[in-house]
Amino acid sequence: SLKSAESFFDSAAQTSREDKFFGDVTRSQQRLLHRQRELVHSSAFKKQSKRLQAHADSATVQNFVGLSLAETIHNCIVMDMMDVANQLQREFRVPDKRYWNLVVTALGKIGDWNGLWKFSNGKTPPIGFRPFALVCIAENNPGQAAKYISRVKDDHQQIDLYLQIQ
């Protein structure tokens, strides 16, 4: 169990930096499992789970507890629980670039083009606009992709992206 692993790594941490790392990771995993259990029992989760079912397989919905942090954040975004996704980002110190990629991918997957547009205009994206265009292309929406391609700074990337929507 995670509790026994935590105590093992805590006792071994005094002899090795590696063991301290594994202890920290184990504690982090425990926190994530706890947060996932809280989410599953929350009224917001129960209310929004239908939205997740429309965009994921039933196993993902039933087995929400035990998913990776990235999958948990992704599913929160799909379920329109951005405030929870933001809390998870802060609590688990998810780097901005990783978080932005998760949001862009999730919003593109569910076809929330207005949400994606608003997110792109919230502040300057640390990932640039190329990932926004790529998700639109992947979801067969060249009209949306063109909005972001024009905002890509690198001319060569712009050309490559325009060729992909032709």
Backbone as JSON, one array per atom type, in Angstrom:
{
  "sequence": "SLKSAESFFDSAAQTSREDKFFGDVTRSQQRLLHRQRELVHSSAFKKQSKRLQAHADSATVQNFVGLSLAETIHNCIVMDMMDVANQLQREFRVPDKRYWNLVVTALGKIGDWNGLWKFSNGKTPPIGFRPFALVCIAENNPGQAAKYISRVKDDHQQIDLYLQIQ",
  "N": [[0.83, -1.19, 0.0], [0.25, 2.36, -0.32], [0.72, 3.75, 2.05], [2.53, 2.09, 3.49], [4.66, 2.15, 1.71], [5.31, 4.85, 1.83], [6.19, 5.1, 4.52], [8.39, 3.41, 4.41], [10.09, 4.73, 2.54], [10.42, 7.14, 3.89], [11.9, 6.37, 6.15], [14.18, 5.45, 4.89], [15.07, 7.72, 3.68], [16.91, 9.19, 5.07], [19.32, 8.18, 4.4], [19.65, 8.38, 1.68], [19.29, 10.52, -1.14], [17.75, 9.82, -3.26], [15.88, 8.08, -2.15], [14.48, 9.89, -0.62], [13.3, 11.38, -2.61], [11.57, 9.43, -3.73], [9.9, 9.04, -1.55], [8.68, 11.56, -1.4], [7.31, 11.55, -3.86], [5.55, 9.44, -3.42], [3.97, 10.48, -1.33], [2.83, 12.6, -2.73], [1.33, 11.2, -4.61], [-0.51, 10.03, -2.9], [-1.88, 12.31, -2.01], [-3.05, 13.09, -4.43], [-4.76, 10.9, -4.96], [-6.48, 11.19, -2.79], [-7.64, 13.69, -3.4], [-8.9, 13.01, -5.79], [-10.81, 11.18, -4.88], [-12.36, 12.91, -3.29], [-13.33, 14.58, -5.33], [-14.91, 12.81, -6.88], [-17.0, 12.34, -5.15], [-18.14, 14.78, -4.95], [-20.75, 17.22, -5.5], [-20.55, 18.73, -7.81], [-19.05, 17.11, -9.51], [-20.77, 14.94, -9.9], [-22.82, 16.22, -11.2], [-21.58, 17.07, -13.57], [-20.6, 14.75, -14.74], [-21.91, 13.52, -16.86], [-21.17, 15.03, -19.04], [-18.5, 14.33, -19.27], [-18.8, 11.62, -19.87], [-19.73, 11.76, -22.45], [-17.45, 12.31, -23.86], [-15.51, 10.49, -23.24], [-14.47, 7.1, -22.52], [-16.54, 4.71, -20.76], [-15.11, 3.43, -18.77], [-13.19, 5.28, -17.98], [-14.73, 7.2, -16.68], [-15.85, 5.69, -14.6], [-13.56, 4.85, -13.29], [-12.25, 7.09, -12.23], [-10.77, 7.71, -9.99], [-7.43, 7.15, -9.41], [-6.38, 7.81, -11.81], [-3.8, 9.45, -13.74], [-2.21, 12.58, -12.83], [-2.25, 14.39, -14.98], [-4.31, 13.27, -16.57], [-6.43, 13.57, -14.81], [-6.63, 16.38, -14.56], [-7.18, 16.98, -17.24], [-9.68, 15.67, -17.53], [-11.19, 17.16, -15.7], [-11.28, 19.61, -17.02], [-12.67, 18.88, -19.34], [-15.08, 18.32, -18.13], [-15.96, 20.81, -17.55], [-14.98, 22.02, -15.25], [-13.13, 24.1, -14.55], [-12.16, 25.6, -12.41], [-11.46, 23.67, -10.53], [-9.49, 22.33, -11.98], [-7.59, 24.38, -12.13], [-6.98, 24.62, -9.39], [-5.78, 22.12, -8.95], [-3.56, 22.39, -10.58], [-2.11, 24.38, -9.21], [-1.81, 23.19, -6.64], [-0.33, 20.85, -7.17], [1.82, 21.85, -8.42], [2.03, 22.09, -11.3], [3.77, 22.79, -14.21], [3.4, 25.85, -16.08], [3.47, 25.65, -18.97], [2.93, 22.93, -19.42], [0.41, 22.74, -18.26], [-1.08, 24.54, -19.87], [-0.94, 23.2, -22.31], [-2.45, 20.93, -21.66], [-4.98, 22.09, -21.21], [-5.56, 23.23, -23.74], [-5.6, 20.93, -25.36], [-7.72, 19.47, -24.17], [-9.95, 21.24, -24.45], [-10.03, 21.41, -27.23], [-10.56, 18.75, -27.88], [-13.2, 18.38, -27.0], [-14.43, 20.16, -28.6], [-14.9, 22.79, -27.84], [-14.86, 25.57, -28.99], [-15.3, 28.29, -28.52], [-14.54, 28.49, -25.84], [-11.87, 27.8, -26.11], [-10.95, 29.94, -27.64], [-11.4, 32.09, -25.88], [-9.68, 31.3, -23.82], [-7.22, 31.51, -25.12], [-7.0, 34.22, -25.35], [-6.82, 35.15, -22.8], [-4.37, 35.55, -21.41], [-0.98, 36.07, -22.51], [-0.11, 33.2, -24.21], [2.08, 30.79, -22.83], [2.91, 28.77, -24.41], [2.76, 29.57, -26.96], [0.96, 30.04, -30.1], [0.83, 27.96, -31.84], [0.17, 25.27, -30.81], [-2.59, 25.64, -30.39], [-3.54, 25.98, -32.99], [-2.79, 23.48, -34.03], [-4.41, 21.67, -32.57], [-6.91, 22.37, -33.48], [-6.65, 21.67, -36.17], [-6.25, 18.91, -35.87], [-8.76, 18.22, -34.96], [-10.29, 18.59, -37.16], [-11.07, 21.25, -37.93], [-10.55, 23.6, -39.8], [-11.19, 26.31, -40.13], [-11.22, 27.44, -37.56], [-8.57, 26.9, -36.95], [-7.19, 28.63, -38.64], [-7.52, 31.12, -37.39], [-5.68, 30.99, -35.31], [-3.3, 30.37, -36.58], [-2.58, 32.7, -37.9], [-1.59, 34.11, -35.79], [0.72, 32.92, -35.04], [4.14, 33.34, -34.53], [6.51, 32.55, -35.91], [7.43, 32.48, -39.24], [7.94, 30.26, -40.92], [6.73, 28.16, -39.54], [4.13, 29.08, -39.68], [3.6, 28.87, -42.43], [3.83, 26.07, -42.79], [1.67, 25.24, -41.19], [-0.5, 26.48, -42.52], [-0.4, 25.03, -44.89], [-1.21, 22.57, -43.95], [-3.93, 22.91, -43.55], [-4.98, 23.17, -46.01]],
  "CA": [[0.0, 0.0, 0.0], [0.99, 3.62, -0.36], [1.14, 4.1, 3.42], [3.75, 1.35, 3.83], [5.73, 2.67, 0.85], [5.69, 6.15, 2.38], [7.0, 4.92, 5.73], [9.67, 2.83, 4.0], [10.93, 5.75, 1.95], [10.75, 8.11, 4.93], [13.0, 5.84, 6.98], [15.37, 5.33, 4.05], [15.44, 9.05, 3.18], [18.05, 9.72, 5.79], [20.56, 7.65, 3.82], [19.73, 8.58, 0.23], [18.45, 11.56, -1.75], [16.82, 9.11, -4.14], [14.79, 7.58, -1.32], [13.67, 11.06, -0.25], [12.49, 11.67, -3.8], [10.5, 8.44, -3.83], [8.96, 9.34, -0.47], [7.91, 12.74, -1.83], [6.41, 11.12, -4.93], [4.5, 8.62, -2.8], [3.05, 11.4, -0.64], [2.11, 13.33, -3.76], [0.33, 10.28, -5.16], [-1.56, 9.91, -1.88], [-2.68, 13.54, -2.07], [-3.84, 13.04, -5.66], [-5.84, 9.92, -4.76], [-7.42, 11.81, -1.86], [-8.37, 14.73, -4.14], [-9.78, 12.35, -6.75], [-11.96, 10.66, -4.13], [-13.18, 14.07, -2.96], [-13.99, 15.02, -6.55], [-15.92, 11.84, -7.27], [-18.12, 12.45, -4.24], [-18.66, 16.15, -4.95], [-21.96, 17.44, -6.3], [-20.15, 19.25, -9.12], [-18.63, 15.96, -10.32], [-21.97, 14.17, -10.25], [-23.57, 17.05, -12.14], [-20.86, 17.19, -14.83], [-20.08, 13.47, -15.23], [-22.52, 13.23, -18.16], [-20.35, 15.69, -20.06], [-17.3, 13.49, -19.43], [-19.21, 10.38, -20.53], [-19.89, 12.04, -23.88], [-16.15, 12.49, -24.49], [-14.55, 9.5, -22.74], [-15.1, 5.79, -22.36], [-17.17, 4.54, -19.45], [-14.09, 3.02, -17.79], [-12.56, 6.5, -17.48], [-15.65, 7.84, -15.74], [-15.99, 4.83, -13.43], [-12.27, 4.7, -12.62], [-11.65, 8.42, -12.13], [-9.75, 7.59, -8.94], [-6.31, 6.35, -9.87], [-5.84, 8.37, -13.04], [-2.64, 10.32, -13.54], [-2.54, 13.99, -12.59], [-2.59, 14.98, -16.28], [-5.63, 12.78, -16.95], [-7.39, 14.18, -13.89], [-6.81, 17.78, -14.98], [-7.84, 16.91, -18.55], [-11.09, 15.33, -17.31], [-11.84, 18.3, -15.05], [-11.53, 20.61, -18.06], [-13.76, 18.34, -20.17], [-16.31, 18.4, -17.33], [-16.22, 22.23, -17.3], [-14.61, 22.3, -13.86], [-11.84, 24.79, -14.69], [-11.67, 26.03, -11.11], [-10.81, 22.5, -9.93], [-8.27, 22.12, -12.75], [-6.65, 25.42, -11.67], [-6.53, 24.25, -8.04], [-4.86, 20.99, -9.08], [-2.31, 22.92, -11.13], [-1.38, 25.06, -8.13], [-1.49, 22.26, -5.56], [0.68, 19.88, -7.57], [2.87, 22.62, -9.09], [2.13, 21.73, -12.71], [4.34, 23.93, -14.94], [2.45, 26.56, -16.94], [3.43, 25.12, -20.33], [2.25, 21.64, -19.37], [-1.01, 23.02, -17.98], [-1.68, 25.15, -21.05], [-1.12, 22.14, -23.31], [-3.59, 20.11, -21.23], [-6.23, 22.85, -21.44], [-5.77, 23.35, -25.18], [-5.97, 19.6, -25.85], [-9.05, 19.12, -23.66], [-10.96, 22.08, -25.08], [-10.11, 20.99, -28.63], [-11.18, 17.42, -27.95], [-14.65, 18.49, -26.84], [-14.94, 21.11, -29.58], [-15.31, 24.04, -27.19], [-14.07, 26.56, -29.73], [-15.41, 29.58, -27.82], [-13.7, 28.37, -24.65], [-10.48, 27.82, -26.56], [-10.65, 31.32, -28.06], [-11.31, 32.9, -24.65], [-8.46, 30.9, -23.11], [-6.06, 32.03, -25.86], [-6.96, 35.66, -25.19], [-6.74, 35.48, -21.38], [-3.03, 36.14, -21.24], [-0.11, 35.56, -23.56], [0.14, 31.78, -23.98], [3.49, 30.44, -22.72], [3.2, 27.74, -25.41], [2.56, 30.14, -28.27], [-0.34, 29.75, -30.7], [0.92, 26.75, -32.68], [-0.64, 24.17, -30.28], [-4.0, 25.95, -30.61], [-3.8, 25.66, -34.4], [-2.66, 22.03, -34.23], [-5.57, 20.96, -32.03], [-8.01, 22.64, -34.41], [-6.39, 20.84, -37.34], [-6.49, 17.52, -35.47], [-10.2, 18.03, -34.79], [-10.91, 18.91, -38.46], [-11.72, 22.55, -37.92], [-9.57, 24.52, -40.4], [-11.6, 27.72, -39.93], [-10.7, 27.82, -36.25], [-7.1, 26.83, -37.01], [-6.7, 29.84, -39.32], [-7.46, 32.2, -36.4], [-4.47, 30.87, -34.5], [-2.13, 30.36, -37.46], [-2.2, 34.09, -38.16], [-0.95, 34.64, -34.58], [2.01, 32.23, -34.86], [5.19, 34.32, -34.85], [7.49, 32.0, -36.84], [6.88, 32.43, -40.59], [8.03, 28.9, -41.45], [5.67, 27.39, -38.89], [2.86, 29.55, -40.24], [3.44, 28.27, -43.76], [3.56, 24.64, -42.59], [0.32, 25.09, -40.66], [-1.45, 26.81, -43.59], [-0.4, 23.9, -45.82], [-1.96, 21.47, -43.33], [-5.38, 23.13, -43.63], [-5.39, 23.26, -47.41]],
  "C": [[0.88, 1.25, 0.0], [1.49, 4.04, 1.02], [2.44, 3.38, 3.79], [4.92, 1.81, 2.98], [6.23, 4.0, 1.39], [6.58, 5.97, 3.61], [8.35, 4.3, 5.4], [10.6, 3.91, 3.46], [11.32, 6.84, 2.95], [11.92, 7.63, 5.78], [14.29, 5.74, 6.18], [15.89, 6.68, 3.59], [16.66, 9.63, 3.87], [19.37, 9.23, 5.2], [20.72, 7.98, 2.35], [18.79, 9.69, -0.23], [17.38, 10.93, -2.63], [15.62, 8.6, -3.33], [13.89, 8.73, -0.86], [12.75, 11.43, -1.41], [11.31, 10.71, -3.89], [9.46, 8.63, -2.71], [8.07, 10.52, -0.82], [6.89, 12.37, -2.91], [5.25, 10.3, -4.37], [3.49, 9.49, -2.08], [2.21, 12.19, -1.65], [1.01, 12.46, -4.38], [-0.82, 10.09, -4.18], [-2.48, 11.13, -1.9], [-3.59, 13.54, -3.3], [-5.01, 12.07, -5.51], [-6.91, 10.49, -3.83], [-8.28, 12.85, -2.58], [-9.34, 14.11, -5.14], [-11.02, 11.78, -6.05], [-12.91, 11.79, -3.73], [-13.99, 14.53, -4.17], [-15.14, 14.11, -6.93], [-17.17, 11.97, -6.4], [-18.73, 13.85, -4.2], [-19.91, 16.26, -5.83], [-21.62, 17.94, -7.7], [-19.75, 18.1, -10.05], [-19.87, 15.18, -10.79], [-22.78, 14.92, -11.32], [-22.92, 17.04, -13.53], [-20.41, 15.86, -15.42], [-20.7, 13.07, -16.57], [-21.71, 13.85, -19.29], [-19.08, 14.89, -20.32], [-17.66, 12.21, -20.18], [-19.35, 10.58, -22.03], [-18.55, 12.1, -24.6], [-15.1, 11.48, -24.02], [-15.26, 8.15, -22.66], [-15.62, 5.63, -20.94], [-16.18, 4.13, -18.38], [-13.41, 4.24, -17.18], [-13.44, 7.16, -16.43], [-15.73, 7.02, -14.46], [-14.69, 4.75, -12.63], [-11.53, 6.03, -12.53], [-10.55, 8.44, -11.08], [-8.66, 6.66, -9.46], [-5.74, 6.82, -11.19], [-4.6, 9.2, -12.73], [-3.11, 11.75, -13.29], [-2.97, 14.66, -13.9], [-3.98, 14.55, -16.73], [-6.72, 13.39, -16.07], [-7.68, 15.62, -14.28], [-7.57, 17.82, -16.31], [-9.34, 16.66, -18.36], [-11.85, 16.45, -16.6], [-12.18, 19.38, -16.07], [-12.68, 20.16, -18.95], [-15.1, 18.48, -19.45], [-16.67, 19.84, -16.97], [-16.02, 22.59, -15.83], [-13.22, 22.96, -13.85], [-11.28, 25.23, -13.34], [-10.95, 24.88, -10.4], [-9.49, 22.22, -10.65], [-7.19, 23.13, -12.32], [-6.11, 25.1, -10.28], [-5.52, 23.11, -8.09], [-3.51, 21.46, -9.63], [-1.47, 23.57, -10.03], [-0.91, 24.06, -7.07], [-0.35, 21.31, -5.92], [1.8, 20.52, -8.4], [3.11, 22.17, -10.54], [2.68, 22.95, -13.45], [3.31, 24.53, -15.91], [2.35, 25.95, -18.34], [2.68, 23.79, -20.38], [0.75, 21.85, -19.17], [-1.71, 23.59, -19.21], [-1.9, 24.1, -22.13], [-2.3, 21.23, -22.95], [-4.91, 20.81, -21.51], [-6.55, 22.91, -22.93], [-6.25, 22.01, -25.76], [-7.39, 19.24, -25.43], [-10.15, 19.94, -24.35], [-11.14, 21.73, -26.56], [-10.84, 19.66, -28.77], [-12.7, 17.5, -27.85], [-15.26, 19.51, -27.8], [-15.46, 22.4, -28.96], [-14.49, 25.18, -27.78], [-14.16, 27.94, -29.09], [-14.53, 29.59, -26.58], [-12.22, 28.43, -25.0], [-10.06, 29.23, -26.95], [-10.48, 32.23, -26.83], [-10.01, 32.58, -23.9], [-7.23, 31.48, -23.8], [-5.89, 33.53, -25.67], [-6.83, 36.1, -23.73], [-5.44, 36.15, -21.0], [-2.16, 35.53, -22.32], [0.24, 34.1, -23.28], [1.64, 31.47, -23.9], [3.9, 29.37, -23.74], [3.09, 28.28, -26.83], [1.2, 29.73, -28.83], [-0.34, 28.52, -31.58], [0.09, 25.59, -32.11], [-2.15, 24.4, -30.45], [-4.38, 25.58, -32.05], [-3.76, 24.15, -34.62], [-3.87, 21.26, -33.7], [-6.8, 21.2, -32.93], [-7.87, 21.8, -35.68], [-6.7, 19.38, -37.03], [-7.98, 17.22, -35.34], [-10.98, 18.48, -36.03], [-11.7, 20.21, -38.45], [-10.74, 23.6, -38.48], [-9.91, 25.99, -40.22], [-11.08, 28.25, -38.6], [-9.18, 27.87, -36.28], [-6.53, 28.11, -37.61], [-6.6, 31.03, -38.37], [-6.15, 32.2, -35.63], [-3.21, 30.9, -35.36], [-1.65, 31.77, -37.72], [-1.46, 34.71, -36.97], [0.38, 33.95, -34.26], [3.11, 33.16, -35.34], [6.19, 33.83, -35.92], [6.86, 31.81, -38.23], [6.88, 31.02, -41.17], [6.95, 28.0, -40.83], [4.3, 27.78, -39.43], [2.59, 28.88, -41.59], [3.09, 26.79, -43.63], [2.13, 24.41, -42.11], [-0.74, 25.41, -41.74], [-1.53, 25.66, -44.6], [-1.22, 22.72, -45.27], [-3.48, 21.66, -43.43], [-5.87, 23.27, -45.05], [-5.99, 21.97, -47.91]]
}
